[in-house]
C-alpha cells in the first residue's frame, strides 16, 4: 500500500486529500471543519480527518505532498526583487510564508498528534501550478490532453500551459508575475465594490446586466493579448510596484487594493461596498467579463495550437468562470473539456498528491474523478440524534415514500434542505449538501434571498437536471456534472424555469447522472414525473457561512432560517 497525503497549506481554501494506491479516498476543505470561510493557514483538521476516515495512522503515510514550492521560478523572483526593491515589510511577510511551507513536516506532525520523527513519510514540494495541472489532467478521463491553469498567483506564476500524456505533464509555457488574469479580474472586482476574498463570482453574475461596449476598449488596455499569451497594462495595477497586503493566517484571507489611480481615471471613482449599483457599474462588470473571456479563449486556442489535442483540462481559480468555460466547445477546436470540480486552490491538495503518484513515482493512471463526493458522511443514528438535539421530531420514510413526498413538497413551493451521503469537495453543492426548490416559480429567487440566502438580487441560482435532458432544455447537451459550464437555455423552455434562467437566458447547470448520484437523480426524476420539468433549483446548504458539513450544522441552519423541510438521509423534519 502506498498512501499519499496532499495538502493545500498557507494559502486560501486550505485543504487535504488522501490518495491510496492511486485512488482518491477522500478530500475536504479546512473551512468545512472549522467553519471559517476560505480558511487559509495549515489544514490541521482536514489532514487529521482524512487519516481517521481511512482508518490510517500517521505512520502509515508514505508521502506528503504540499502544493507550494518556494524554490519554483526562483531566478525570476530574485531578478524581480532586485529591480523593484519592495518594502522590507513585504519581503519579511513573504519570507515568513515561505518559511512555513519549508517547515511543513513539523506542522503535519503537530496536526496528526505525533513527533516529527514518527513520520516516515517523504515530503514533497510541488509547484503551485503543477499541482493545479495535475489536479485536472491526472484525474481526467483523457489519456492525452492540453492542460491550462489560470489564477491570481502561486509560486510566482499565474498561468501554466502543459501537455499531458499518460502519467507525464510537459510544461510548455508559464506566465510569471506580475501578469495575471486572476489579478486583473480581482482588481476590477475590488473597484466595483466587492473586496472580499472570493467575490469574483458575484461579478460574473452581475455582468449580464450591463453592456460591455462602452468600456471594452479600455479593458483591452488593461489586458493586452501578446502573441500566444497576454500581458497586463501595469499602469492600472499596484501589485508589481508596492506588493499587496495579504493575510494567509488561520482565518479568511484578505487582499489589499490591487488597482491604481489610473483605473480610477479610466472608469471613475470606485464604488463603496453595499452602495447602489449604477449603469456604469453594470457596464464595467460586463466589459470585465467580456475581456476575461476574450483573453481566456485566446489562451485556450493557444493551448490547441501548441498541443494539437482535441481534449482540454482546466484548473485554477479563473477556471471557475463558468461563462467562459461554456464557450470553449462551440468556439474553439476542442471537443472534450474536463474542469477539476475543485478548480480553485482547495484542489491543489488533490493535484499535489497525484503529481507525486503519477509523475514522481511513475505509477500508471487508473482513477477518474467523476464526482466530488469525498467528504464526511453520517448514518441514521447520527441523523436522528442531531434532529432530536435540535428540538425537532424526525419522521423516517423509506425510499419509495420519501422521494414522491419530497418531490411533491417541492412542487407545492416548499424550500427543502437536502442532506445525503458524503459532502462535496470544492465550492459547489452538488446535491448532497443542497437547498432545492421549484425552478418554475417566478418568485423563488426572492423567496430564497428573503428567507435564507440574503444574497445580492442580481446573482443567479443554478439548475440541476437529469443528464439525459440537457439537450432538451439547453443549447448544449455536453455533460456538466460539476456546475462549471454556463449554457444558453433553449428559447422555448425559458418561460418554464424562470427561477434558474438568468437575465441573459443562461443557466450554470449541473447534469446529474443516475450512476454517479443515484439519490439526487431519483429526486429530480421524481419531480420531473410529477411536473414535466426534470429540473430543480439547487443552491448550497448554508446561510453566509461555509456549506454545512454535519447533521448538526444542517439542523442549526434549518432552525435559524425559514426553510420548510429538512431531509437528512431518510429522516424528514417538517416546519411546524
N, C-alpha and C positions, 0 to 999 in steps of 0.2 A: 504493500500500500504506500502511495506517495500522497501526502497531504500538504497543500499549499494554502496559506492564509494571505489573501490580498487585502491591501489597505489603501484607502484614500485618507491621508492624515495631514494635519496642519494646513488645511485648505477648506474652503466651503464645502458643505454637503459631505462631511466625514462619513466613512462607511467601511464595512468589512465584508469579505466574501470568502467562502471556503470551497476549494476545488480538491476533490479526492479522485485520484486515478483518472483525471480528465473530465470528471462530471462535476457540474456546479451543484453542490449540495445545498447551499443556502447563501443568502446575501441580505444585508439590512443596513439602513442608514442610522447613524447615531441619533438623529433628531427624533426618530420614531420611539426610541427608548428613553431619551432624557427630556423630550418634549420642547426642545429649543430649536426653532425653525432654522434650517440651513446650517445647523451647528458645525463649527469648524473645530480646530484642535485635534486631539487624538481620539479615534473611535473606540474608546475603552469598553463601553458596554456592548457595542456591536461585536467586537472581537471576542469578548467573553461568551456572548450568546451563540456565536457561530460554532464554537467548540462544544458548548453544552448541548446544543441542539443535535449535533452529530455524534454525541457520546464520546468525544475525544478529549484527551488530556493535553496540556501544553507540551509535554514530552513527545507526543505523537506527531507534532508538526515537523515536516522535513524542510520546508521552505517558508519564508515570509517575504512577500513582495510588496514594496511601497511604491506608489505611482508618483514619485518625485526623485530627481537625481540632481543634486546641487552642482555636479560636475558637467552636466549636459550644456553644450553650447558655451563653454567657459571662455573660449577665446573671444567670442563676440561680447560677452559680458564684460571682460576686462577692458577691451577697447572702448566700449560704451562708457564705462566708469571713468576712464582717463579723459575722454573727450568732453563729458558733461559735468564732471565734478559735482555729483549730487550732495545734498546736505549730509553732514555727519549723522544726524538723527535717522535719516532714511537708510543710510548704509548700515547703521547698527541694527535697525529693525529687520532688514533683510538678512543680516548675518545671524541674528538670533533665530529667525525662522529656519534658515539653512542648518543651523546647529541642532535644532530639534529633529530635523529629518535625519541627520547623521547619527543621532542618539536613539533611533527608533527601537533598537533591541531593548534598551532599558525601559522605554515606555511600554513595549509589548509585554515584557516580563511583569511589570507592575500591574498592567491591566489584567493579566491572567493569574496574578497572585503567586508568582514564583520568583526566585532569584534569577538573574540573567544567565548564570551558569547552568541552570536547569533546562534551558532551551538548547536543544541540539540542532535546531533549525539553522539553515544557511539563510542569511539575509541578503536581499537584492534591492537595489535602487533602479527603478525603471523610469526612463524619461517620461514626463507627463503625457506628451502627445503620442509616444509609442504605446503607452498604456491605453489611451483613447483608441488608437488604431487597432490594437489587439482586442479591445472590448467589442469592436464592431466586426472585424474580419474573422477572428478565430472561433467565434460562436455563431457565425452566419451559416446559411445553407450552401455557400458557394465554395468550390474548390479553388477558384481564381477570381479576383475582383480588384478593381480600383478602390482605394481607400482614401477618404478625405476627412480630416478632422479640423474643426474650427472652434475657437473660443476666445476668451479675453487674453490671458497669458498663462502659461505654465512652463517652468524651466526655460524662460526667456523666449519661447516660441508661441505663436498664436495660431499657426496653420501648419498642417503636415499633409503632404501628398505622398502616398505609398502605393506599391503594387503587392498584393497578397497572392501567394501561390502555395498551396499545400500548407505546410507548417512554417512558412517563412514570410516575413514582411521586408520588402526592399524599399527604403526611404528614397524618394525621388526629389522632393523639394521640402524646404521649411521656409516659412515666413517668420522672421525674427522680430523682436522688439525694435522699434516702437510701433510697428504696423500691425493692426489688428481689427478685424471686422467686429469682434466682440466688444472691444473698447469703443469703436465707432457707435455701435448700437446703444451701449450703456450710456455714453456721454450725451447723446441726444435724448435718451430716456430721462436722464437727470434734468436736462434743460426743460423738458416737458413737465417737470414737477413730480416725477416718480423716482425718488432717490434710494429706495430700499433695495437691498440685495435680492435679486430675483424679480424685479418689477418689469423686466423687459417683455415678459409675456402679456402684461396688461396693454402695452403699446401695440403689440401685434393685433390685439382685439380692437383697439381704438382706430387703427389705420384705415379700415374700410369706410369710416365716417367722413374722411377727408378726400381732397383732390390733390394728387401728387404734383400736378403740372406747375403750380406757382413756384415751387421750391426745388424741383428735381435737378435743375442745372446747378444750383448752389450745392446740392448734395454731391454732385459729381466733382466738385472741388474738394469736398471732404474725403471722398474715396475715389482714387484715380486708378483705373484699370490699366495696369502697366504690363504690356506684353502678355505673358501667360498668367501673371499673378496680379497683385494690386499694391498700391501704396496709399497711406493716409496723407491728406493735406495737413501737415503737422501744426500749422499756424492755428488751427481750430482746437488744439488739444494742449494739455499741460503735462501729461504723464511723462513725456520724454525729457522735459526740462527740470521739473521740480520733484519728480516722483509723485506718488499718490499715497495719502494716508489710508492705510488698510489695517483692519484688525482681523487676525486669524486665531484668536484665542478660543477658549471654551464658551463660545457664545455665537449669536448670529453675526456673520461677518458684516463689516461696514466698509464702504469705499468712498473716499473723498471725491471732491469735484474733479471731473476729468476734462471739462471743456474750458476753453479760454475765452477772453473777452471778444476775440474775433468771431466766435459763434454768436455771441450776443449782438454784435454789429450786423451779422448776416441775417438773423432771424428775429431780433428784438429781445426785450427783457425776458429772462427766464421766468416760467410760471412758478408761483409759490405753491407748494403742495396743498391739496384739498381746496384750492380756489377754482373758480369757474373755468371750464374748458371752452375756448373760443374757436371760431373758424380757423384762425391762424394755427392753433394747436392741432386741430384735426388735420389740416393740410400738411403741417410739418411731420406729423406722425405718418401720414400717407406717403410722403416723399422719402422718409427714413426707410419705411418698409420696402418701397419700390427700389431704392438704391441698394439695400441689402440683397434683395432678390436678384438685381442685375449683377452684382458682384459675385454672389453665391453661384448663380448659373454659369457665369464666366469661369469660375474655378471648376465647376462640375465638367464643363466642356473641355477644359484643360486636362482634367483627370482622364477623360476619354481619349484625347489625342495622345497623351503620354503613355497610356497602357493598352489601348485598343480593346479594352474589355467591354462587355455588354452588362457587367454586373458592377454595382456600386455599393460600398459600405460607408456609413456616415456615423460620426460621433463628435463629441464636444458640445458645449452649451449652445452654440449657434445652430447645431443640427436639430435642436428642439423647435426651430422655426418651421412649424408645420405648413404654413402657407407656401414658403419657398420649396419645401420638400414635395408638395403636391404638384409642382410644375415640372419636376425632373423628368418623369417618364413621357409626358406629352411633348416636351420641348427640347429634349436632349437625346443623344443616341443610346442612352442606357435603357435596357429592357427590364432589368431587375434591380430593386433597391432594398437594402436592409439598413434600418436605423436602429442602433442599440437602444432598447427601451429606457435605460438609464444613461442617456447620451451625455448628460451633464457630468459633473465631477464625481458623483457617487459611483458611476460606472467605472471609474478608474480602478476601484477595488477589484472588480471582475477582470478588467483588462490586464492589470499587473500580474495577477495570478496566472492567466492564460499565456501571457508573454513568457513567463518562466517555464510553464509546462510545455508549450509548443516550440518557442523559438530558442530558449536557452537550453532546455533539456532535450530538445529534438524529438519529442513524442508526437505521434500521429494525432490528427484531429479526429474527433468522433462525436462531439457534443454540439447540438444546435440549440440556441436559446430561443425557443419558440413561445415562451411565456415568461412573465415576470413575477410569478407567484413563488417567491423564495424566502419570505419572512416567517415570523412566528405564526403558529396555528394553535387552536384550542379545541377542547372537546365538550360534550354535552354537559358534564358536571360543572365545568367552569362557566359555561353559558348560564346555567340555572343559578349558580351561586352569585354571579355578578348581578343578575336581574333581581334576585331577592334582596341582595345587599343594597341595591339602589331603591328599594321600597316598592318594587313592582311585582306583579304576579304573572309568571310565564304560562303560556299555553303551548304545549308541544303538539305539532301536527306532523303526520308522516308526509312523505313527498307527494303522494297522489292528492292529498288535501292542500298541502302548503302552496304549491305553485299556482293552482287555479285561484286560491283565496288571495294571494298577494297580487296576482295579475288583475283580479277584479278590483282590489282596493286602488291600485294604480290607475285603472281606467275610470274609477269614480273620483279621482283627483287627490288621493292621499299622497303625502310625501313619505317615502319609505327609506329607512336606514337598513341597508342590506350588507350583512357581515357574514362571510363564509371563508372557510379554508385558510390557506396561507396568505399573509399580507403581501401586497405588491412591492416590488423594488423599483425605485425611480419615482418621478414626480407625478405620475398619473394613477388615479384609482381606476382599475380595470375590471370592476365587478366583484371584487372580494371585500373591499372597504369603500363602498359606494353609497351615495344617496340617489335613488332612482324615482323618476316621476313620469307623468304622461307628456309626451312631446307634442300632442295635438292641441294643447291649451295655449291660447294667446297670452294668458296672464301668468303662465307658470314661472317665467323668469322673475317677474315682480314678486310672486309669492315666495320663491326661494330666497331672494335677496332680503325681503322684509322679515321673513321668519327665521332664517338660518344663516345664509352665507354673508349678507351685508357687503356685497361686492359692488364695485362701480357698475352703473347700469349699462355701460357700453360693452361690457365683457360678455362674450357668448358662452352658452352651455353646449356640451358635446353630446352627440348621439352615439349610442351603442346599438348595433343591429346584427341580426344573424348574418353570417358571412355570405351566404348564397344570395342574399337580397341586395347586396351592394350595388350591382349594376342596374337594378330596377329603380333605385332611389337616388343614385348619384351618377355623375357623368363618367366616373372611372369605377371599375369594379375590382381593381387590384387590391389585394388584402391589406388591411391596416390594423393589425392586432394591438399595436401599442399607442394608438391615438396620436401619431406623429405625422399624419398626412391630412391636408385640407383639400376637399373636393367640392366642386360645384354641385348643388342639389339640382336634380332634374326639374325642368320648368314646371311640368305638370304635377309635381309632388310637393312643391314649396308650400302651398297653402295647407297641406295636410299636417305638416310638422313645424308650425311656426315657432315653437319654443326652442328648437335646435337649428333653425335656419337663420344664419347671421344676416346682417343688413346687406351684405354683398352676395346673398344667396349661396352661402357655402356652409359646410359643416366639417369640424375636425373629428372625423368619425373613428370609431373602434369597431372593427369587424370581429365578431365572436364566433369561434369555431367550436362545434359540439365536442370534438375530440379533446381539445385543449382546455376548455372551460365549460364542462357539461352542465353545471348548475345554473350559471348565469345564462347560458344558451337556452336552457329549458324555460327559465323565467321569461326571457324576451320572446321566445317562440310561443309560449302560452298566452302572453299579452297580445301577440300578433293574431293568434287564432281567435281571440276574444274581440279584437278591434279592427282587424285588417291592416294594422300598422306594426310590422315586426321590428319596432324600434322603441327604445326607452331613452329618456334624458338621463345622462349619467354625470354626476359631479362627485367630487371627493367627499368622503365622510369626515367632515371637520367643520369647525367654526373659527376661522382665523387662527389656526394652530396647525401643527403637523397632523397628517392623516391619522385617524385613530388606529391603534395597534391592538389593544387588548379588549376583551369584553367589557371590562370596567370603563375604559375610555368611551366605548360606544354607548353604554348606559348613561354615563355622565353627560355626553353630548345630547343624547335623546332627552334627558331630563331638563337641560337648560335651554333647549330650543323648542320650537313649535312643530316638531316632526309628528306625524300622525301614527306611524307604525314603525316598530323596530323588529328586525328579524335577525336572530343570532343562530346560525345553523338552521335547525327546525323549530327553534323556540320563538314564539311571537309575543310581542308586548304591544297592546293597543293603548292609545292615549285615552285617558278617562275610563 
